[in-house]
Amino acid sequence: MANNQRFTALDVFRGMTVFLMIIVNTPGNGNTTFAPLHHAAWHGFTPTDLVFPSFLFAVGNALSFVMLKWASKSDGYVVAKVLKRTLLIFLLGYLMYWFPFFKLDKDLNILSFPISKTRILGVLQRIALCYGIAALMIHFLKLRATVIISVILLVGYWLVLLFFGEAGKQFTMTGNIGQQIDLWLMGDNHLYHGEGIAFDPEGLFSTLPAVVNVVIGYMVGKFIQEKGKTYEVLSKLLLAGVTLVAIAYFWDMVFPINKKLWTSSFVLYTTGLDCIIISAIIYVIDFAGKTKWTYFFEVFGKNPLVIYLLSELLVTVLNYIHIDKKTNLFSWIYNNVFNHFGGYISSLLFAIVYTLFCWLIGYIMDKRKIYIRV
């Protein structure tokens, strides 16, 4: 019974992150999106900036349960499992960005989209790398050693950016050393260009501090399993969350909270908030006994990877299907069905309806007991 409840809280937390991820990724019109549903332009923080790190936190939380199953397995078995899952998730993310493997010009002529022009890293790729690194550290090292390495990653990342970036511009988009490392390792063509230049917010170097989001998620899951769900546990989770947020606040003065750089202060701030949120979810579900609302988010949490991939690939398809040379199906649906309530409301309404459609697919899968794991 207890294990089921713990998994329910985890599915709800993970489902909430997928729900919000789809909402913020698919506005009807990005130019008329409410400010909290945008990422911070650079330094700073919005609710949207919490979504991705929360998913990494949930990955770590789930890992705490998986590690129990792997305790009796050989090192070879565990390594094979971790590497297989890491490679599969990474490949799915890479192919998702490449899809549909061609481009269209303004006259809708099909152009080649060679592998030499593809983006290598991205959201799923970062999840894969963070999972793989964290899982291997936790399996082969004691928790104390893992914590020490995590601290080294956070402090070391700060110092490397500070001392090896362009003087006076260490924490800017073009002056940070992480961008130079990514350019050197992968080249201009393989980086994200959505910021107007070759800069990847899911770059390889900035993935290192993101590993700590998974480690802290693991520690929270392990702590709950070992100590049980008591008021003392919840109070300690809340205290840990507040402490992490406080440290992040003071660190922000010299190392700004920044999602696109994935700064160390950002890691502590987001994991602190996640500790507070997961303790609140556990309280509502397991202590207050209010569970009628949970199933909606459980649907997202039970098939998170499939629903996320569906949401991204379907948007791509809608953008590639054209009604005429100037109007794709995505824009046509928004302009003809939703764009009647004022720009901001219409944009949000489109995102909500689109997310509910993705939920419906997840609901059908859940009712048919279809759960796809990699």
N, C-alpha and C positions, 0 to 999 in steps of 0.2 A: 504493500500500500504506500509506504513512504517513498519507495523508489519511483513509483508511478507519479506521485505528486511532484517529486523533484524534476522528473522529466517533463511534466506538464508545465511547470514554471519555466523551464528551459525552452520548451517549444513556443510558449507565449512570448518570451523575451526575444527569441530569434525571429518569430513571426512578426513581431512589431517592427523589427529592423527591416525585414524584407518589405513589409507594407509601406513603410516610410520611404524606403529606397526607391520603390516604383513610383510613388507619389511625386518625389522630387525630381526623378529622372524623366518623367513624361508629362510636363505641363502642356496644355493646348497651345500656349504661346509663351515662349520664354521671356519675351519683353514685358509681359503683363503678369508676372508671377509675384506673389506676395514675398516681401523681403525675407521672412524667416525660412522660406523654401529655396533660397539661394545660398550657395556657399559664400563664406566670407571672401571678399575680393583678394585679400592677402592676409596680413596680420588680423587677428580677431577671431570671433566665434559666433556661429549661428546654430539654431537647432539642427539644421541640415548637416552640419559638420560632425554631429554625433553619430550619424547613421552608420557609416562605414566602420569606424573603430568599434562600435557596439557589436557589429557582426563578428569582428575578430575576437572580441571578448567572449561572445557566444561560442565561437570555435574552441577557444580554450576551455570554457566551461564544459562543453561536450567531451573534450579530450580527457577530462578528469574521470569520466565514466568509462571511456574506452581503455584507459590505462589499467583499470582494474581487470578487464578481460585479458589484457596482454601480459599481466604479471606472471602467468605460468607458461608463457610462450618463449621460444628461443629468440635470441637477438636477431638472427637471420630472418625469422618470420616477421618480427616487428619492423625491421628495416625495409623488407620487401613491401609490406603493407603501406608504410609511410611513403616510400618513394613512388609506389604505384599511384596512390591517391594524389600525391603532389603533382606528378606528371599529367595525370588525367585532368585535374582541375585547371592546371596551367594551359594545357592544350585546348580545352574547351573555351577558356577565356581568349586565347590567341585566335582561334577560328571564329569566335563570335565577332571580334573586331574586323576580321578579314571578310566575313560574309557580306554580300553574296558572291564575293570573289571577282567582281567586275565593278566598273563605275559607269556613270552616265554623264555625257556632256550636256550643255544647255539645250541642244537640239535632240536630246534623248538617244544619241548614238552610244552604243556600247563601247567602252574603252577598257583596255586591259588593266588589271590591278595586280601587278607582279609581286611576288613575295619580297622583293627588294624594297618595296614601298610600304610594307605593313608595319604596324605598331607592335612591338614585342611585348611590352608590359601593359598592365591594366588592373582593373578591380579584382577579377578572379585570379589573375596571375599573382597579385600580391597576397591574396588569401592563401593560395597554394604554397607560396614560398614561406610565409609566416607560419603556416601550419607545419610544414616539413621541418623547418629549423627548430621550432619550439618543441615539436613531438620528439625529435631525436635528442635534443638537450635534456628534456625531462626524463626520457627513458634511460639514457646512459649516465646521467649525472644525478647526484643527490639534489634535493630541492634547494638546499642552502647554496650549492655551487651554481645552480640555475639562477637563483636570485642575485648572486654576486655578478654573474655574467650580464644579467639584465641591467643592473646598475651601471656596469662598465659600458654597455651599449648606449645607455641614455646619456651619461656624462661624456663618454668618448665622442658620440655624435655631435654634441654641443661644441666640444673643444676642436674637433676637426673642422666644423663649419666656421668656427670663430677664427682659427689661426691659419687656415689654408684657403679661405675664400678671398675674393677681391677686397682689398683694404677699404673699409668704410661701407662696403656693399655685401658683407658676408651673408646677410639674411634677405637679400633681394632675389628676384627671379633669375636675373642674369649674372649676379655676382657670387652666388653660392657654389661651393665646390661640388656639390652633388650633381648639379647640371653638367659641369665639366666632366665628371666621372662618367655619367650616362652617355654624353656625347662621344667620349673616347671609347667606351665599351661597345656601344650600339650604333652610333652614327646618327646624323640628323634625320634621315628618312625613317628610322625606326622609333622615333619618339613622338609623343603627343604634340599636336600643333594647334590645339584649341585655344591656347592663350595668345596666339599670334606669332609665337616663336617656337623653336624646338625645346620644349620643357615638359617633362613628364611628372605629373603629381603623384604617380605611382612608380617613380623611378627606382632603380636598383639600390642605390645608396640609401635613400630614405626609407627603404623597406626594413633596414636593420632596427631602428627604434620601434617600428610597427610590430616586430616580433614580441615586444614586451606587452602589448595589448593582449596577445594570446596567452602569454605566461601568467599575467595577473588574472585573466579569466579562469585559467586552470587552477590557480591557487584558491580563488573564491569557491569554485566547484568542489575542490578537495576539502576545503575547510568546512563547508556545509555537510558533506558526506561524513566526515569524521566526528563532527560535533553535534550533528543533528539540527533540526529546525526548532530552535528555542528563542525566547525573547532575548536571551543573552547573546546568541549568535547574531540575531538581527541588529542588536545594538552595536556589536563589534563591527558588523558590516557597514553600518551607518557611520560609525566613528572612522573606520578606514577610508570610506568614501570622502568624508569631510576633510580628513587629513590630507589625502591626495589632492583634492581640489585646492586646499590652502597652500600646499607646497607649489602647485602649478601656478597659483596666483602670484606668489613671490618670485618664482623663477621667470615668469612672464616679463618681469621688469628688465631682465638682461637677455632673455632668450624667448622672444615672443611666441605666444600660442598661435600656431599656423598649421592649418590642415594640409596645405599644398606642399609645405616643406616637411610635414609630419614631425614637428619639433618635439623634443623631449617633454617640454611643458605641456604640449598638446596631448601626449600619451598619458601623463598623470592626470590631467584635467578630465579627459574622456573616461578613463578607467575609474576615476573617483565618482563621476556621475553614474557610471554603469553599476558600481557597487550600491549606490543609493537606490537606483531604479530596480535592480534585481531583488533587493531586500524588500522594497515596497510591493513588488509582484508576489513574492513568497508570502508576505503578510496577508495580502488580500485573498490569495488562493488558499493557503494552508491554515491561517489563523482566523481570518474572518469568514472563511468558508464560502466566499462569493465566487462562483465559478461559471455562472451562466454566460458571462461575456467572453470567456476564454477561448471557446471553440473557433471563433472567427480568426483569431491570430494563430491558433494551433494548426489550422489548414496551411497557412504560409510556412509555419515552422517545421512541418513534417516533410515537405518537399521543397525546401528553400532554393536549392540549386536549379531545379527544373523550372520553378515558377519565375525565378530571376532571369534565366536564359530565355524563357518564353517572352517575358516582358521586353527584353532588349531586341530579340530577333524579330518580333512582330512589328515593333516600331520601324525597324530597318525595311521590312517588307512594305509597310504602309508608305514609307517615304520613296520607295523605288517604283511603286505602281502610280502611274500618272493618268489623270483625267484629261489633261492637255499639257502643252509644253511648260506652262507656268504653274500648274497646280498638281501636286501629288495627292494621293488618297488621304494621307494624314491631315493635310491642310483642308481638303474638301470636307471631310467629316467635321472638323472643328468649326469651320466657317458656316456650314449649313445646318449643323445640329446643335452646337453648343454656344456659338458666338452671338447670343441674344440677351445676355444678362450683365453686360458690362465686362470689359476686358479681364480684370483680375478674377472675378467670380467665374466667368466662363472658362478661363484657363484652369482654375482649380477644379471645377466641375468635371472637365474633360479628364483630368488626372485621376480623380476619384472613380469615375465610371470605368476608365481603362483598368485601374487597379482592381476593381470589383470583377471585371471580366477575367483577369488573371486568377483572382480568388476562386471564381467559378470552376475554372479548369482544375485548380488544386482541390476543390471540394469534390468534384467528380472522381478524381484520383483517390482521395481519401475514402470515399464511400465504396470504391471498388478495391480498397486495400492495396493500392499501387503506390509503393514507396521506392523511389529510385535513389540509390546510394552509389557513390563512386569510391 
